[in-house]
Amino acid sequence: MLSISAGGHENIRLSDTGIRLLAESRQRNQRSLSEHDRLAERTADHLVDAGRIVWRELALRARVAVPDAPGFQALQTPGNGLWPAD
């Protein structure tokens, strides 16, 4: 059921069946996590246990330069590494 609040926000109310279907979908998706995802989750749990703040499932959005595009400049470092050599 969709309703609109006095402030103009849309609110969706799910039926019990809808909630159950969402829960089942979430469980299926959790089971299909890659090894990398499981390692990231264990690392995050470890950091939380140590009192650190952790954000999960963040999407990284970055501008990616295309080599043929005007203004493209490749990163040049000794040895083609990510960081300059010491």
N, CA, C and O of each residue as an XYZ file, in Angstrom:
344
protein
N       0.852     -1.166      0.000
C       0.000      0.000      0.000
C       0.900      1.231      0.000
O       1.826      1.322      0.806
N       0.639      2.164     -0.884
C       1.418      3.386     -0.993
C       0.609      4.546     -0.433
O      -0.570      4.704     -0.752
N       1.250      5.358      0.405
C       0.599      6.564      0.911
C       1.612      7.702      0.871
O       2.820      7.471      0.842
N       1.111      8.918      0.870
C       1.971     10.095      0.847
C       1.747     10.880      2.125
O       0.613     11.216      2.468
N       2.851     11.175      2.838
C       2.750     11.886      4.109
C       2.470     13.363      3.866
O       2.521     13.832      2.729
N       2.176     14.090      4.931
C       1.916     15.526      4.835
C       3.134     16.265      4.290
O       2.992     17.307      3.651
N       4.346     15.726      4.542
C       5.575     16.345      4.048
C       5.897     15.969      2.613
O       6.907     16.419      2.072
N       5.059     15.151      1.983
C       5.273     14.767      0.594
C       6.095     13.501      0.400
O       6.438     13.156     -0.730
N       6.418     12.801      1.495
C       7.211     11.575      1.387
C       6.300     10.394      1.088
O       5.210     10.269      1.645
N       6.779      9.525      0.189
C       6.025      8.319     -0.121
C       6.337      7.240      0.912
O       7.501      7.023      1.251
N       5.323      6.576      1.403
C       5.477      5.489      2.365
C       4.858      4.235      1.767
O       3.769      4.272      1.196
N       5.569      3.133      1.909
C       5.060      1.855      1.408
C       4.832      0.937      2.593
O       5.724      0.746      3.419
N       3.656      0.376      2.676
C       3.334     -0.582      3.738
C       3.236     -1.951      3.084
O       2.470     -2.151      2.141
N       4.023     -2.891      3.599
C       4.039     -4.242      3.046
C       3.098     -5.152      3.801
O       2.896     -5.011      5.007
N       2.530     -6.086      3.070
C       1.702     -7.107      3.711
C       2.626     -8.121      4.381
O       3.838     -8.111      4.163
N       2.048     -8.986      5.186
C       2.847    -10.037      5.818
C       3.518    -10.913      4.763
O       4.657    -11.345      4.943
N       2.817    -11.174      3.671
C       3.385    -11.970      2.578
C       4.566    -11.242      1.948
O       5.587    -11.861      1.653
N       4.437     -9.925      1.739
C       5.529     -9.132      1.174
C       6.758     -9.132      2.061
O       7.884     -9.234      1.573
N       6.547     -9.018      3.360
C       7.667     -9.051      4.313
C       8.349    -10.415      4.272
O       9.577    -10.498      4.298
N       7.557    -11.479      4.210
C       8.122    -12.832      4.152
C       8.939    -13.016      2.878
O      10.026    -13.592      2.925
N       8.435    -12.536      1.738
C       9.164    -12.663      0.472
C      10.474    -11.876      0.500
O      11.488    -12.349     -0.013
N      10.464    -10.690      1.089
C      11.694     -9.912      1.217
C      12.708    -10.628      2.110
O      13.900    -10.650      1.803
N      12.243    -11.206      3.200
C      13.132    -11.930      4.103
C      13.746    -13.144      3.406
O      14.935    -13.418      3.572
N      12.945    -13.870      2.630
C      13.453    -15.035      1.894
C      14.484    -14.598      0.854
O      15.510    -15.257      0.683
N      14.220    -13.509      0.171
C      15.149    -12.986     -0.830
C      16.468    -12.590     -0.181
O      17.540    -12.865     -0.721
N      16.388    -11.950      0.964
C      17.597    -11.533      1.694
C      18.430    -12.742      2.085
O      19.655    -12.714      1.967
N      17.777    -13.809      2.551
C      18.501    -15.018      2.937
C      19.180    -15.658      1.733
O      20.317    -16.116      1.843
N      18.506    -15.698      0.587
C      19.117    -16.256     -0.626
C      20.349    -15.444     -1.022
O      21.377    -16.010     -1.393
N      20.243    -14.122     -0.943
C      21.364    -13.262     -1.315
C      22.525    -13.416     -0.340
O      23.682    -13.354     -0.756
N      22.248    -13.612      0.934
C      23.319    -13.805      1.907
C      24.082    -15.086      1.624
O      25.302    -15.132      1.781
N      23.377    -16.118      1.211
C      24.033    -17.390      0.928
C      24.917    -17.310     -0.303
O      25.834    -18.119     -0.445
N      24.672    -16.358     -1.199
C      25.436    -16.286     -2.433
C      26.607    -15.313     -2.345
O      27.162    -14.923     -3.373
N      26.992    -14.913     -1.128
C      28.124    -14.013     -0.971
C      29.411    -14.693     -1.427
O      29.620    -15.882     -1.188
N      30.260    -13.924     -2.084
C      31.542    -14.459     -2.523
C      32.489    -14.598     -1.339
O      32.193    -14.137     -0.236
N      33.635    -15.239     -1.578
C      34.637    -15.361     -0.525
C      35.103    -13.975     -0.083
O      35.341    -13.745      1.102
N      35.231    -13.063     -1.031
C      35.650    -11.696     -0.711
C      34.622    -11.024      0.197
O      34.988    -10.361      1.167
N      33.343    -11.193     -0.115
C      32.286    -10.602      0.704
C      32.312    -11.162      2.119
O      32.137    -10.425      3.089
N      32.532    -12.469      2.232
C      32.578    -13.079      3.562
C      33.787    -12.585      4.353
O      33.686    -12.350      5.557
N      34.932    -12.426      3.679
C      36.113    -11.900      4.352
C      35.873    -10.464      4.808
O      36.247    -10.097      5.921
N      35.246     -9.645      3.950
C      34.949     -8.256      4.320
C      34.009     -8.217      5.518
O      34.168     -7.367      6.394
N      33.041     -9.112      5.573
C      32.110     -9.156      6.696
C      32.827     -9.553      7.991
O      32.575     -8.967      9.044
N      33.716    -10.545      7.914
C      34.473    -10.956      9.109
C      35.378     -9.821      9.590
O      35.506     -9.584     10.791
N      36.006     -9.122      8.638
C      36.868     -7.990      8.995
C      36.051     -6.892      9.671
O      36.474     -6.337     10.685
N      34.890     -6.580      9.114
C      34.028     -5.562      9.703
C      33.582     -5.966     11.106
O      33.565     -5.135     12.014
N      33.223     -7.226     11.287
C      32.822     -7.709     12.617
C      33.969     -7.554     13.611
O      33.757     -7.145     14.752
N      35.182     -7.882     13.172
C      36.358     -7.750     14.033
C      36.567     -6.293     14.439
O      36.845     -6.005     15.604
N      36.432     -5.373     13.481
C      36.614     -3.952     13.770
C      35.536     -3.436     14.728
O      35.831     -2.639     15.619
N      34.304     -3.879     14.552
C      33.219     -3.471     15.444
C      33.488     -3.980     16.854
O      33.295     -3.253     17.829
N      33.937     -5.236     16.962
C      34.258     -5.792     18.275
C      35.375     -5.006     18.968
O      35.447     -4.962     20.196
N      36.253     -4.380     18.155
C      37.355     -3.587     18.702
C      36.934     -2.138     18.973
O      37.760     -1.304     19.342
N      35.645     -1.850     18.786
C      35.143     -0.512     19.085
C      35.215      0.468     17.926
O      35.027      1.669     18.122
N      35.482     -0.020     16.729
C      35.579      0.852     15.559
C      34.224      1.000     14.887
O      33.362      0.131     15.020
N      34.037      2.087     14.171
C      32.814      2.300     13.394
C      33.044      1.738     12.001
O      34.087      1.983     11.393
N      32.079      0.990     11.496
C      32.222      0.334     10.195
C      30.966      0.572      9.369
O      29.847      0.447      9.866
N      31.166      0.914      8.110
C      30.049      1.017      7.173
C      30.153     -0.166      6.226
O      31.244     -0.506      5.766
N      29.023     -0.790      5.936
C      29.002     -1.948      5.042
C      28.168     -1.636      3.812
O      27.293     -0.771      3.824
N      28.468     -2.363      2.763
C      27.701     -2.311      1.518
C      27.605     -0.905      0.949
O      26.561     -0.513      0.429
N      28.688     -0.144      1.044
C      28.714      1.181      0.436
C      29.073      1.039     -1.036
O      29.915      0.221     -1.405
N      28.440      1.828     -1.854
C      28.775      1.831     -3.271
C      29.816      2.916     -3.525
O      29.655      4.054     -3.086
N      30.865      2.564     -4.224
C      31.911      3.517     -4.557
C      31.629      4.055     -5.947
O      31.527      3.301     -6.915
N      31.506      5.354     -6.026
C      31.275      5.987     -7.322
C      32.451      6.903     -7.602
O      32.753      7.797     -6.812
N      33.105      6.683     -8.712
C      34.266      7.486     -9.056
C      34.265      7.771    -10.541
O      33.786      6.973    -11.347
N      34.808      8.916    -10.885
C      34.985      9.240    -12.289
C      36.171      8.451    -12.813
O      37.239      8.438    -12.201
N      35.984      7.806    -13.926
C      37.054      7.027    -14.524
C      37.418      7.670    -15.846
O      36.578      7.840    -16.729
N      38.692      8.026    -15.965
C      39.154      8.643    -17.199
C      39.304      7.585    -18.283
O      39.708      6.453    -18.017
N      38.976      7.970    -19.493
C      39.109      7.088    -20.642
C      40.348      7.541    -21.414
O      40.457      8.720    -21.752
N      41.291      6.629    -21.702
C      42.543      7.038    -22.338
C      42.389      7.873    -23.593
O      43.223      8.743    -23.847
N      41.356      7.643    -24.387
C      41.184      8.400    -25.626
C      40.468      9.731    -25.411
O      40.343     10.527    -26.342
N      40.003      9.974    -24.196
C      39.238     11.192    -23.929
C      40.178     12.392    -23.806
O      41.300     12.254    -23.318
N      39.726     13.562    -24.244
C      40.547     14.757    -24.080
C      40.819     15.015    -22.602
O      39.917     14.873    -21.776
N      42.035     15.388    -22.263
C      42.373     15.691    -20.883
C      42.778     14.488    -20.059
O      43.054     14.629    -18.868
N      42.823     13.288    -20.668
C      43.224     12.099    -19.916
C      44.702     12.185    -19.585
O      45.522     12.518    -20.441
N      45.040     11.881    -18.330
C      46.439     11.854    -17.914
C      46.646     10.618    -17.058
O      46.043     10.492    -15.992
N      47.488      9.710    -17.511
C      47.733      8.471    -16.779
C      48.622      8.743    -15.575
O      49.485      9.620    -15.619
N      48.414      7.995    -14.505
C      49.248      8.092    -13.320
C      50.587      7.433    -13.619
O      50.631      6.262    -13.996
N      51.659      8.163    -13.456
C      52.992      7.639    -13.724
C      53.754      7.523    -12.420
O      54.046      8.533    -11.780
N      54.080      6.300    -12.016
C      54.888      6.087    -10.812
C      55.983      5.089    -11.156
O      55.794      4.246    -12.033
N      57.125      5.169    -10.478
C      58.200      4.206    -10.738
C      57.705      2.781    -10.549
O      57.066      2.475     -9.542
N      57.988      1.926    -11.484
C      57.601      0.523    -11.372
C      56.121      0.277    -11.626
O      55.638     -0.836    -11.415
N      55.389      1.298    -12.078
C      53.959      1.181    -12.358
C      53.152      0.722    -11.153
O      52.099      0.109    -11.326
N      53.609      0.996     -9.944
C      52.874      0.648     -8.737
C      51.865      1.719     -8.382
O      51.757      2.737     -9.066
N      51.136      1.488     -7.323
C      50.166      2.485     -6.877
C      50.839      3.607     -6.118
O      50.367      4.744     -6.139
N      51.956      3.295     -5.437
C      52.657      4.297     -4.646
C      54.078      4.442     -5.169
O      54.659      3.476     -5.664
N      54.642      5.641     -5.065
C      56.034      5.813     -5.502
C      56.954      4.934     -4.656
O      56.658      4.637     -3.499
N      58.072      4.524     -5.253
C      59.040      3.696     -4.529
C      59.696      4.534     -3.441
O      59.913      5.731     -3.626
N      60.015      3.913     -2.302
C      60.658      4.624     -1.195
C      62.110      4.896     -1.514
O      62.821      5.487     -0.701
